[in-house]
Amino acid sequence: MQKGNIGVTTENIFPIIKKFLYSDHEIFLRELVSNAVDATQKLKTLASKGDFKGEMGDLTIHVSLGKDTITISDRGIGLTAEEIDKYINQIAFSGANDFLAKYKDDANAIIGHFGLGFYSAFMVAKKVEIITRSYQEGAQPVKWTCDGSPEFTLEEVEKADRGTDIILYIDDDCREFLEEQRLSSLLTKYCHFLPVSIAFGKKKEWKDGKQVETEEDNIINNTTPLWTKKPAELKDEDYKSFYRELYPMADEPLFWIHLNVDYPFNLTGILYFPRIKSNIDLQKNKIQLYCNQVYVTDSVEGIVPDFLTLLHGVIDSPDIPLNVSRSYLQSDSNVKKISTYISKKVSDRLQSIFKNDRKDFENKWDDIKIFINYGMLTEEDFYEKASKFALFKDTDSKYYTFEEYQTLIKGEQTDKEGNLIYLYANNVEEQYSYIEAAKNKGYNVLLMDGQLDVALISMLERKIEKSRFTRVDSDVIDRLIVKDDKDTAVDTDKREVLSSVFRSQLPKIEKVEFNVEAQSLGETVAPILITQSEYMRRMKEMARIQPGMSFYGEMPDMFNVVVNVDNKLVRNIFEGSQTECAADLTALNQTLAELNKRQEELHKSQEGKKADEISTAEKDELNDVEKKISEEKAKKDNVLATYASNNKTVHQLVDLALLQNNMLKGEALNKFIKRSLELIG
């Protein structure tokens, strides 16, 4: 028997492996099973070259559970005593003390630097045994034992078959790994697609109301996953079936992209566009990364462009540089190339579907647009390609490329400055009357109801010259696309009276401000329209998705209430105010006229004078006049408010406008219904 010390220049490697890799300690199983696969693959290679002439036999790797142990057994090339000494005992620690001091907080760097995959066993085991016999003729089987200190023993033993058994005596604080269900789930996670059959126990079947073991090995992996096959050999059902294997609970995917490249790097894989029903389904970390069929991670940021991390599927590349723990990617020029390639492959596939079957592409558009919009917003190169096949959808569910839509609206929707105005709605039901008004004008209205459409609109305004997006309810129809300097001025007195009448009856709503204005909009246009400034509304919407703009989110919603002076009902209200309030208004208007005249005279007399050249008496008189104007206006507003409060038509028109904008609720809605019934009766 040989005893000795593992060739490390410090004794603290095991505590570091155990302590600093603790958060990721389940990887021990992947490392040891991967080593068994490597040993088996090497035997296959030797046999194919004629360097091994023995019987290959069953090469299944067996993982088995004992009371306190986990055993991983293979029938690969095995190890000689010399090889154990070289690969297990003599760990190449160049300047280990310095290195450990430098990287003591980053176990992954340590493991990655020294290729310590096997030593991950000591994260969960208090003792490890290797019983092995080399494939070489006449090789002596040996047993290596280590209890987690740098001391080991190596002795000759009996072992009939070639290959290696690694026996882990599980530590008390890691007994979770002795549970069959836990081990089974880890094998499924890390070893599901390894290229050599992995058996974990025996298959079970129901017999007499309980599960009993059969004689058949329970193979937990698929040794030839779909991405290792040629696309020409596969049918749609194969891709769908593989998707169900990856994501048993998911809906059928929309379509997929088979990646297969061997220059300038090796990469295979299948990316699926999932069917997304809601925000809840929008999850990253659904793409699994493999290295020669060994599971690495589902954090693929950096390898896959950010917008494609929303996709599902697998990527396998031996060229992605990984450390031995295989959980963290290192920066490398290959990674950037791979990311660019995947982005190009995805855009080419989308372009191909669009060209070859536009109808099918349009049918899928509502489901895939979130991926494409996200890509256009985050990747300049992708925008250049996607702008050829990205679609606009209008409120009649017709689809257009960006170029087609420009051609469609150029004639009718160009304003007097030569800007192309893209009208859009984000809710067909709520904005129905505004959409209809636009259509009656010969305009087309886009439906922009996606999660990223607010950001997309802002980007398109920067990308497409002389273009502006305006929501269809952001102004009255004649001002959405201003084509000439048409005079819509309203007599000052009429404007002030109607603004005062309707302002007085608007409700007080928290974090909402109303600005009332009277305009000449034509006899057929509605009596009152409520619009919301495009700029302010868009800023508030952006605030919801961009944390740095949160101050906009705190501002009140600002609405314009536009009273149409040409509408018959509004004309009647104005005439009624002049008749019913004549006595009060005549006197107030007379007083206001005199005060306004005096205010104008005082302003004129003070024109061109510096502040110290104006006498205190003049200043006091001007202040007094302005104060009296405010008081008289307040009296006039009170008179009109009293008139408005008793006028059912005013209430009805205000409530109808609020109702149309989903702002009439609770008691106010109840009063509206009662009043409506009275008016009908």
Order of alpha helices (4+ residues) and beta strands (2+ residues): beta-alpha-alpha-beta-beta-alpha-alpha-alpha-beta-beta-beta-beta-alpha-beta-beta-alpha-beta-beta-beta-beta-beta-alpha-alpha-alpha-beta-beta-alpha-beta-alpha-beta-alpha-beta-alpha-alpha-beta-beta-alpha-alpha-beta-alpha-alpha-alpha-alpha-alpha
